[in-house]
Amino acid sequence: MKQIYSNGRQQYSNHHRLRTMQKLTLFLLGSLLLLACNDQDKGPDLKGPEVKMPLERFEQLFFAIDSNQLTAGLKGVMAKYPDFYPVFMRNILGVSGNPEEEATQQVSLMFLRGYASVADSLGQKFGDFKKVQSEIETGFSYLKFYFPEYQPGKLITFVGPFDAPGVALIDKGLAIGLQQYAGRDYSVYQVLDEQQLFPKYISRRFEPQFIPVSCLNAALGEMIPDSTIGRPLIEQVVEKGKRWYLLDKLLPKTEDSIITGYTVKQLAWCE
């Protein structure tokens, strides 16, 4: 999962990771014992989301910028989002973000004009984000239950170029790129250029129900980095299986096809 930290982020320390790995081992062993006793086990009974993750809609203010008042508009967004604005401008648009700078103005104007229709359609699709937010908060409530030291942050949505990340770690939480969750049949995903970037087996997962899984995956990736890259395939398979098992515990009501990314038919074949 791509990380777009700014300089101030206090990343998960090695000490915390060691403790987390120790807890993870005990957690997996304990869960296996519970499963042996009860095949219907779905984790602890949480009475509603205990974790609250404030939601900020960066894209709404950004795409409300008047192109005739571009400098003032950029300054307004920067004032409203002093933490995320520079991260978005540097890591997503590839400019400094200085509202007075010509490169920042040119790239911002091109992006605003080129993605206005995209932002509009996504605004209609995600005008009400409460359901997705609630599912994310529930998942992080389970994460907090199993790993009390983990501190969830805020959620901030944005609309970026189509090659921008769907979910990214930021200073104080998670950034969600809505451009990767417009729905598998979204017209832009179908054009030739985007097909080269996102083949159908990837874009079929660009659905809103994959957002909570992606958010939890990002958090787990920070807590427990994948150490199997470059290792034998069997080790990578085992590591992936552990991750899926954890996600199933954090999102017990989510279908396996959403957690794994495989279709129901593919999962049936594996069984």
C-alpha positions as CSV (number, residue, x, y, z in Angstrom):
1,M,0.0,0.0,0.0
2,K,1.4,3.3,-1.0
3,Q,2.4,5.7,1.8
4,I,2.3,9.4,1.3
5,Y,3.5,10.5,4.6
6,S,4.5,14.1,5.1
7,N,7.6,14.7,7.2
8,G,5.8,15.0,10.5
9,R,4.3,11.5,10.6
10,Q,5.1,9.4,13.6
11,Q,5.3,6.0,12.0
12,Y,4.7,2.7,13.8
13,S,7.9,2.1,15.7
14,N,9.9,-1.1,15.5
15,H,9.2,-1.7,19.2
16,H,5.4,-1.5,18.5
17,R,5.9,-3.8,15.5
18,L,7.7,-6.4,17.7
19,R,4.9,-6.3,20.3
20,T,2.3,-6.5,17.5
21,M,4.0,-9.5,16.0
22,Q,4.0,-11.2,19.4
23,K,0.3,-10.4,20.0
24,L,-0.4,-11.5,16.4
25,T,1.0,-14.9,17.1
26,L,-1.0,-15.3,20.3
27,F,-4.1,-14.0,18.5
28,L,-3.8,-16.4,15.6
29,L,-3.2,-19.4,18.0
30,G,-6.2,-18.3,20.1
31,S,-8.4,-17.8,17.1
32,L,-7.5,-21.3,15.8
33,L,-8.5,-22.8,19.1
34,L,-11.8,-20.9,19.1
35,L,-12.5,-22.1,15.6
36,A,-11.8,-25.6,16.6
37,C,-14.6,-25.2,19.2
38,N,-17.0,-23.1,17.3
39,D,-17.1,-22.9,13.5
40,Q,-19.5,-20.0,13.7
41,D,-17.1,-17.7,15.6
42,K,-17.1,-14.2,14.2
43,G,-15.1,-12.4,16.8
44,P,-16.1,-10.2,19.8
45,D,-19.6,-8.7,20.0
46,L,-19.0,-5.0,19.4
47,K,-22.1,-2.9,20.1
48,G,-21.8,-0.3,17.3
49,P,-18.6,1.5,16.2
50,E,-16.5,2.3,19.2
51,V,-13.8,4.0,17.1
52,K,-14.8,7.4,15.6
53,M,-12.8,8.5,12.6
54,P,-13.5,12.1,11.6
55,L,-14.3,12.5,7.9
56,E,-13.0,15.3,5.7
57,R,-14.0,15.8,2.0
58,F,-10.9,17.4,0.4
59,E,-12.2,17.0,-3.1
60,Q,-15.3,19.1,-2.5
61,L,-13.4,22.2,-1.7
62,F,-10.7,21.6,-4.2
63,F,-13.0,21.2,-7.2
64,A,-15.1,24.2,-6.0
65,I,-12.1,26.5,-6.9
66,D,-13.0,29.2,-9.3
67,S,-10.5,28.9,-12.2
68,N,-10.7,32.7,-12.6
69,Q,-9.5,33.1,-9.0
70,L,-7.1,30.2,-9.0
71,T,-4.4,31.6,-6.6
72,A,-7.0,32.6,-4.1
73,G,-8.8,29.3,-4.4
74,L,-5.6,27.3,-3.8
75,K,-4.8,29.5,-0.8
76,G,-8.2,28.7,0.6
77,V,-7.7,25.0,0.2
78,M,-4.3,25.2,1.8
79,A,-5.7,27.1,4.8
80,K,-8.5,24.6,5.2
81,Y,-6.2,21.5,4.9
82,P,-2.7,22.6,6.0
83,D,-1.6,19.0,6.5
84,F,-3.1,17.2,3.4
85,Y,-2.8,20.0,0.9
86,P,1.0,19.9,0.5
87,V,0.9,16.1,0.4
88,F,-1.7,16.1,-2.3
89,M,0.1,18.7,-4.4
90,R,3.5,17.1,-4.1
91,N,2.7,13.4,-4.1
92,I,-0.5,13.3,-6.3
93,L,-0.1,16.3,-8.7
94,G,3.7,16.5,-8.6
95,V,4.1,20.2,-7.9
96,S,5.3,22.2,-4.9
97,G,1.8,23.5,-4.1
98,N,2.9,27.1,-3.8
99,P,-0.2,29.0,-5.0
100,E,2.0,31.8,-6.4
101,E,4.1,29.4,-8.5
102,E,3.4,29.2,-12.2
103,A,3.9,25.4,-12.4
104,T,1.5,24.8,-9.5
105,Q,-1.1,27.1,-11.2
106,Q,-0.7,25.4,-14.6
107,V,-0.9,21.8,-13.3
108,S,-3.8,22.7,-11.0
109,L,-5.8,24.3,-13.7
110,M,-5.2,21.4,-16.1
111,F,-6.3,19.0,-13.4
112,L,-9.4,20.9,-12.4
113,R,-10.5,21.2,-16.0
114,G,-9.6,17.7,-17.0
115,Y,-11.2,16.0,-14.0
116,A,-14.2,18.2,-13.4
117,S,-16.6,15.6,-14.9
118,V,-14.9,12.8,-12.9
119,A,-15.2,14.8,-9.7
120,D,-18.8,15.6,-10.5
121,S,-19.8,11.9,-11.1
122,L,-17.9,10.8,-8.0
123,G,-19.6,13.5,-6.0
124,Q,-23.0,12.1,-7.0
125,K,-21.9,8.5,-6.2
126,F,-20.3,9.4,-2.8
127,G,-22.4,12.4,-1.8
128,D,-23.3,10.4,1.3
129,F,-20.2,8.6,2.7
130,K,-21.8,7.6,6.0
131,K,-22.3,3.9,5.2
132,V,-18.7,3.4,4.0
133,Q,-17.4,5.5,7.0
134,S,-19.4,3.4,9.4
135,E,-18.0,0.1,8.0
136,I,-14.4,1.5,8.2
137,E,-15.0,2.6,11.8
138,T,-16.4,-0.9,12.7
139,G,-13.3,-2.5,11.2
140,F,-11.0,-0.2,13.1
141,S,-13.0,-0.9,16.3
142,Y,-12.1,-4.6,15.9
143,L,-8.5,-3.6,15.2
144,K,-8.5,-1.5,18.4
145,F,-10.0,-4.3,20.3
146,Y,-7.3,-6.8,19.3
147,F,-4.4,-4.3,19.3
148,P,-5.3,-1.6,21.9
149,E,-2.1,0.4,21.3
150,Y,-3.1,1.2,17.7
151,Q,-4.4,4.8,17.3
152,P,-6.7,5.2,14.3
153,G,-6.8,8.7,12.8
154,K,-9.1,10.6,10.5
155,L,-10.4,9.8,7.0
156,I,-9.9,12.2,4.2
157,T,-11.3,11.7,0.7
158,F,-9.9,13.1,-2.5
159,V,-10.1,12.8,-6.2
160,G,-6.8,12.4,-8.0
161,P,-5.5,11.2,-11.4
162,F,-6.5,7.6,-12.1
163,D,-3.0,6.3,-11.3
164,A,-3.2,7.9,-7.8
165,P,-3.6,5.5,-4.9
166,G,-7.0,4.2,-3.8
167,V,-5.9,4.3,-0.2
168,A,-2.8,5.9,1.3
169,L,-1.3,6.4,4.7
170,I,-1.0,10.1,5.7
171,D,0.1,12.0,8.7
172,K,-3.0,11.6,10.9
173,G,-5.0,8.8,9.3
174,L,-5.9,7.5,5.8
175,A,-6.5,9.2,2.5
176,I,-9.1,7.6,0.2
177,G,-8.8,8.2,-3.6
178,L,-12.4,8.0,-4.8
179,Q,-11.2,7.8,-8.4
180,Q,-10.4,4.1,-7.8
181,Y,-13.9,3.2,-6.5
182,A,-16.2,4.6,-9.2
183,G,-17.6,1.1,-10.0
184,R,-16.3,-1.5,-12.3
185,D,-18.4,-0.3,-15.3
186,Y,-17.3,3.3,-15.0
187,S,-16.8,4.5,-18.5
188,V,-13.3,5.9,-18.0
189,Y,-12.0,2.4,-16.9
190,Q,-13.2,1.0,-20.2
191,V,-11.1,3.2,-22.6
192,L,-8.0,1.8,-24.1
193,D,-5.5,4.0,-22.1
194,E,-7.1,3.1,-18.8
195,Q,-7.3,-0.6,-19.8
196,Q,-3.6,-0.6,-20.2
197,L,-3.3,0.9,-16.7
198,F,-6.0,-1.1,-15.0
199,P,-6.9,-4.4,-16.8
200,K,-10.4,-5.8,-16.1
201,Y,-9.3,-8.2,-13.5
202,I,-8.1,-5.2,-11.5
203,S,-10.8,-2.7,-12.3
204,R,-13.6,-5.1,-11.3
205,R,-12.5,-4.4,-7.7
206,F,-13.0,-0.7,-8.1
207,E,-16.2,-0.8,-6.2
208,P,-17.2,1.1,-3.0
209,Q,-17.4,-2.1,-0.9
210,F,-13.6,-2.6,-1.3
211,I,-12.9,0.7,0.5
212,P,-13.0,-0.7,4.1
213,V,-10.8,-3.7,3.1
214,S,-8.3,-1.4,1.5
215,C,-8.2,0.9,4.6
216,L,-7.7,-2.1,7.0
217,N,-5.1,-3.5,4.7
218,A,-3.2,-0.2,4.8
219,A,-3.3,-0.2,8.6
220,L,-2.1,-3.8,8.8
221,G,0.7,-3.0,6.3
222,E,1.9,-0.3,8.6
223,M,1.7,-2.4,11.7
224,I,3.1,-5.6,10.2
225,P,5.1,-4.9,7.0
226,D,5.3,-7.7,4.5
227,S,8.7,-9.3,5.0
228,T,8.3,-12.0,2.3
229,I,9.1,-9.9,-0.8
230,G,11.7,-11.8,-2.7
231,R,11.2,-14.9,-0.5
232,P,10.0,-18.3,-1.8
233,L,6.4,-18.4,-3.2
234,I,5.2,-20.7,-0.4
235,E,6.2,-18.1,2.2
236,Q,4.4,-15.3,0.3
237,V,1.3,-17.5,0.1
238,V,1.4,-18.2,3.9
239,E,1.8,-14.5,4.6
240,K,-1.1,-13.6,2.3
241,G,-3.2,-16.2,4.1
242,K,-2.4,-14.6,7.5
243,R,-3.4,-11.2,6.2
244,W,-6.7,-12.5,4.8
245,Y,-7.4,-14.3,8.1
246,L,-6.8,-11.0,10.0
247,L,-9.0,-9.1,7.6
248,D,-11.8,-11.6,8.1
249,K,-11.6,-11.0,11.9
250,L,-11.6,-7.3,11.4
251,L,-14.5,-7.3,8.9
252,P,-16.5,-10.4,10.0
253,K,-19.6,-9.5,7.9
254,T,-17.6,-8.9,4.7
255,E,-17.8,-11.6,2.0
256,D,-14.6,-13.6,1.4
257,S,-14.7,-12.4,-2.3
258,I,-14.3,-8.8,-1.1
259,I,-11.6,-9.6,1.4
260,T,-9.5,-11.7,-1.0
261,G,-10.3,-9.9,-4.2
262,Y,-11.1,-13.2,-5.9
263,T,-14.5,-13.9,-7.5
264,V,-16.9,-16.3,-5.9
265,K,-16.3,-18.7,-8.7
266,Q,-12.5,-18.5,-8.2
267,L,-12.9,-19.1,-4.5
268,A,-15.2,-22.1,-5.1
269,W,-12.6,-23.6,-7.4
270,C,-9.9,-23.2,-4.7
271,E,-12.1,-25.1,-2.3
